[in-house]
């Protein structure tokens, strides 16, 4: 939470309800402890009539005090194609990020979002002891579905840092998280169909 007590929340929805091409992400803030709320930004890549949906937003305040709002954009076609809880699309998922001052209600001109990678991030980044930021990003259609991006320059650029291979029959939505151990290795925990899988040292 920002030092001045400002609260930020985010979620996604759509006029048709459920998971479909009309999904958009909403960012709101409160400066009075949640008594009143103001809409800040809406992430909707092509409006309610286009094939792109925005979903799975995440909020994170980095060590520099900047609020980073992330979400994923995916082309699912009109109505989308779904199976076993996952879209058959997704190979070109766009992981987007927008940076804001966590202490203030933003005013125009608003920050422009940028793509920082591919995939879906549903858990918080962590800061490693060497100062690198590690972002847990799921790539459900790839072998290393529990993937990681890293930034060593305070979020200016991101590079692939490797990931974890899960058996396809046990994958669900990954929703993986990582922690740095005392020996410098990375302990990653990922969601699977029947519980959680624990893994040491994500491959680079």
Secondary structure, DSSP 8 states (H G I E B T S, - for coil): --TT--EEEEEEE-TT-SSSTT-EEEEEEESSTTSS-EEEEEE-SS-TTSSEEEEEEEEEE-TTSEEEEEEEEEE--SS--EETTEES--TT-EEEEEEEETTS---SS----EEEESSB--S--EE-TTS-EEEEEE-TTSSS-EEEEEESSTTS--EEEEEE---GGGEEEEEEEEEE-TTS-EEEEEEETTEEEEEES-B-
